[in-house]
Amino acid sequence: MKHTSCDVKIFRVRNAWDDIKSQSGAFFIFENAVEAAKKSKQNIYDNLKRCVWNYKEECNNGKV
């Protein structure tokens, strides 16, 4: 079975999806991405350009 780029989930830690220069990491494991996002106060985006973890929302919910 041949893998496509959508088969592999990469979680990117950035300020915004289109702000490539702000990226502080890319992770295969979501929990690792969360730890990096907490430290850098950034969001996490998936392969489909969706924000899957938002730093400000997590702060407002008392989870950070």
VEXZABA-737044 format. One record per residue: residue number from 1; x, y, z of N, C-alpha, C in turn. Coordinates in steps of 0.02 Angstrom, whole numbers. Atoms other than C-alpha are relative to their C-alpha. Layout:
// residues N
+-----+--------+--------+--------+--------+--------+--------+--------+--------+--------+
| seq |   n_xx |   n_yy |   n_zz |  ca_xx |  ca_yy |  ca_zz |   c_xx |   c_yy |   c_zz |
+-----+--------+--------+--------+--------+--------+--------+--------+--------+--------+
| NUM |      X |      Y |      Z |      X |      Y |      Z |      X |      Y |      Z |
...
+-----+--------+--------+--------+--------+--------+--------+--------+--------+--------+
***
This chain:
// residues 64
+-----+--------+--------+--------+--------+--------+--------+--------+--------+--------+
| seq |   n_xx |   n_yy |   n_zz |  ca_xx |  ca_yy |  ca_zz |   c_xx |   c_yy |   c_zz |
+-----+--------+--------+--------+--------+--------+--------+--------+--------+--------+
|   1 |     42 |    -59 |      0 |      0 |      0 |      0 |     44 |     62 |      0 |
|   2 |    -39 |    -61 |      6 |     71 |    167 |    -52 |    -30 |     55 |     44 |
|   3 |     23 |    -53 |    -44 |     61 |    308 |     75 |      0 |     67 |    -36 |
|   4 |      2 |    -69 |     26 |      9 |    484 |     28 |     15 |     47 |     58 |
|   5 |    -16 |    -49 |    -52 |     49 |    643 |    122 |    -57 |      8 |     50 |
|   6 |     56 |     -6 |    -45 |   -125 |    641 |    198 |     -4 |    -59 |     48 |
|   7 |      0 |     58 |    -44 |    -96 |    468 |    274 |     40 |     12 |     63 |
|   8 |    -44 |    -14 |    -57 |     39 |    534 |    390 |    -24 |     65 |     32 |
|   9 |     23 |    -60 |    -34 |    -26 |    655 |    520 |     60 |     35 |     32 |
|  10 |    -52 |    -42 |    -29 |     95 |    793 |    563 |    -35 |     59 |     33 |
|  11 |     28 |    -56 |    -38 |     49 |    919 |    696 |     52 |     56 |      2 |
|  12 |    -46 |    -57 |      5 |    129 |   1089 |    665 |    -17 |     51 |     53 |
|  13 |      8 |    -50 |    -52 |    155 |   1213 |    806 |     20 |     67 |    -30 |
|  14 |    -11 |    -65 |     32 |    135 |   1390 |    738 |    -48 |     51 |     31 |
|  15 |     46 |    -53 |    -19 |     54 |   1558 |    772 |    -64 |     -4 |    -41 |
|  16 |     56 |      7 |     46 |    -59 |   1534 |    620 |     22 |    -47 |    -55 |
|  17 |    -18 |     48 |     51 |    -66 |   1405 |    481 |     43 |     31 |    -54 |
|  18 |    -37 |    -31 |     56 |     -4 |   1526 |    349 |     63 |     37 |     22 |
|  19 |    -60 |    -33 |    -25 |    136 |   1594 |    461 |     56 |    -52 |      8 |
|  20 |    -50 |     54 |      1 |    269 |   1468 |    412 |     62 |     17 |     42 |
|  21 |    -61 |    -20 |    -36 |    412 |   1567 |    489 |     -7 |     -5 |     76 |
|  22 |     11 |      5 |    -72 |    332 |   1557 |    662 |      3 |    -72 |     26 |
|  23 |      3 |     70 |    -20 |    336 |   1366 |    663 |     57 |    -16 |     48 |
|  24 |    -51 |     20 |    -49 |    426 |   1302 |    817 |      9 |    -76 |      3 |
|  25 |     -8 |     72 |      1 |    403 |   1117 |    780 |    -53 |    -34 |    -41 |
|  26 |     47 |     44 |     35 |    318 |    976 |    686 |      6 |    -69 |     32 |
|  27 |      0 |     61 |    -40 |    267 |    817 |    775 |    -47 |    -52 |    -28 |
|  28 |     44 |     56 |     18 |    194 |    646 |    737 |    -46 |    -17 |     59 |
|  29 |     37 |     16 |    -61 |    133 |    628 |    917 |    -32 |     64 |     27 |
|  30 |     38 |    -59 |    -20 |     -4 |    750 |    968 |     21 |     26 |     69 |
|  31 |    -19 |    -21 |    -67 |     46 |    752 |   1152 |     66 |     38 |      1 |
|  32 |    -64 |    -36 |      5 |    222 |    807 |   1105 |    -12 |     70 |    -29 |
|  33 |     17 |    -65 |     29 |    148 |    947 |   1000 |    -32 |     45 |     52 |
|  34 |     32 |    -40 |    -53 |     42 |   1004 |   1147 |     52 |     28 |     48 |
|  35 |    -52 |    -23 |    -46 |    193 |   1015 |   1261 |     40 |     58 |    -32 |
|  36 |    -37 |    -53 |     35 |    287 |   1119 |   1131 |    -43 |     62 |     -8 |
|  37 |     45 |    -57 |      9 |    135 |   1229 |   1100 |     -9 |     38 |     65 |
|  38 |      5 |    -33 |    -65 |    117 |   1265 |   1285 |     61 |     42 |     14 |
|  39 |    -62 |    -36 |    -12 |    299 |   1316 |   1298 |      8 |     61 |    -44 |
|  40 |     -8 |    -55 |     48 |    295 |   1426 |   1143 |    -61 |     45 |     -5 |
|  41 |     63 |    -39 |      1 |    117 |   1491 |   1173 |    -28 |      7 |    -71 |
|  42 |     23 |      2 |     69 |     65 |   1439 |    997 |    -57 |    -51 |     -8 |
|  43 |     54 |     45 |     17 |    -73 |   1340 |    913 |     27 |    -62 |    -36 |
|  44 |    -19 |     61 |     36 |    -70 |   1166 |    835 |    -47 |     -8 |    -60 |
|  45 |     38 |      9 |     62 |   -125 |   1135 |    655 |     14 |    -69 |    -29 |
|  46 |     -8 |     66 |     30 |   -154 |    970 |    565 |     13 |      7 |    -75 |
|  47 |    -14 |      1 |     73 |   -124 |    918 |    383 |    -51 |     36 |    -41 |
|  48 |     54 |    -32 |     37 |   -290 |    991 |    331 |     -6 |     75 |     15 |
|  49 |     -4 |    -72 |    -17 |   -241 |   1165 |    395 |    -49 |     20 |     54 |
|  50 |     48 |    -15 |    -54 |   -364 |   1152 |    540 |     38 |     10 |     66 |
|  51 |    -27 |    -10 |    -67 |   -321 |   1221 |    711 |    -31 |    -53 |     44 |
|  52 |     26 |     55 |    -42 |   -337 |   1068 |    823 |     14 |     11 |     74 |
|  53 |    -14 |    -19 |    -69 |   -271 |   1150 |    982 |     17 |     74 |      0 |
|  54 |     -9 |    -72 |      0 |   -284 |   1336 |   1019 |     25 |     23 |     68 |
|  55 |    -31 |    -20 |    -63 |   -171 |   1411 |   1152 |    -46 |     46 |     41 |
|  56 |     43 |    -47 |    -37 |   -288 |   1556 |   1199 |    -62 |    -33 |     28 |
|  57 |     60 |     36 |    -25 |   -440 |   1442 |   1214 |     18 |    -45 |     59 |
|  58 |    -21 |     43 |    -54 |   -344 |   1322 |   1324 |     14 |     41 |     62 |
|  59 |    -12 |    -44 |    -57 |   -289 |   1467 |   1436 |    -66 |     22 |     30 |
|  60 |     66 |    -22 |    -24 |   -469 |   1530 |   1448 |    -37 |    -56 |     37 |
|  61 |     33 |     57 |    -32 |   -526 |   1355 |   1497 |     40 |    -26 |     61 |
|  62 |    -40 |     18 |    -57 |   -390 |   1345 |   1631 |     40 |    -64 |     -8 |
|  63 |    -36 |     62 |     13 |   -300 |   1200 |   1547 |     75 |     10 |    -12 |
|  64 |    -72 |    -14 |     11 |   -131 |   1287 |   1526 |     27 |     30 |     62 |
+-----+--------+--------+--------+--------+--------+--------+--------+--------+--------+
***
